[in-house]
Amino acid sequence: MQVSLLRRTKLSLESLCRRSFFLALGLGFLFSGSVMAAPAPPKKTAVRRPMYQHMKPFEDLSNVEDPNEVYDRALAAFQASRYDEAEKLFKKVLVLSPKNADAKYNLGAIAEWRGNLTAALKYYKDALSLKPGDGDIQKAVGDVQNRMKIAQLEQENKTHAGLVESGQRAKRAFASGDYYEAARQLHQLVRIYPHEAKVHFALGQSLRALKSFEWSAYHLKMAIYLDPTDDSYRKAIVDLDHEIQLAQEKAINDSAQLALLHLRPYSGGEAICDTGL
């Protein structure tokens, strides 16, 4: 019984193996044709990045200052008139809290107190952009803008007064015959008012008196270019051309007379004496 059982089992295993072999062979021909395909290469395992790679390592937050505490210290320094210290602390507040409108407003107040109206206006406008409805900030912006306009008008008045004084000095110098001083004062006016025909005309007349004919003609022609309707400018050019012509003729005559003075009458006897014979 045992032999027949073992045999039957062996036969069953052999038949099962043969069936499995032919089955696998048939499936191989079925899927790959007459030739069995080579095994596919193994896939590369994707590199797995560690989780939380984008996160920063743990930071010790015990040393990070509270912007509110820094602001309180800045405000105390400001109220105690320690403006340098207050300025540094308010700027530190902006580093910790860039959108702190009150810190920008106080920095503007410090800049205004120092007379730096341009910086003050920038701080106030930045604060107003963060708090558009704040009446104090709006008033500060308007006050600084008015102060800047007044300062500009005062500077323009000083400049105008200085120009008037330069013109009067030039007039007095020309009348007294100090044409060089007149030309110097008028040259400063021309640099400030390059499009003023009268200033060019006065400078051209001063240079004409100094016999600087080339530059005189330049400024007189500029006066005509800027104001073609004034006949006095054209007459000055005509007079200058006539004076230049007379000066050239005089120079030619002077040269001729100087040459005649150096000429010596020639005779044979003087030539013999000159040779020492």
Summary of the structure (lengths in Angstrom):
residues: 277
radius of gyration: 51.3
end to end distance: 176.4
largest distance: 178.9
contacts: 666
relative contact order: 0.03
helix: 76%
strand: 0%
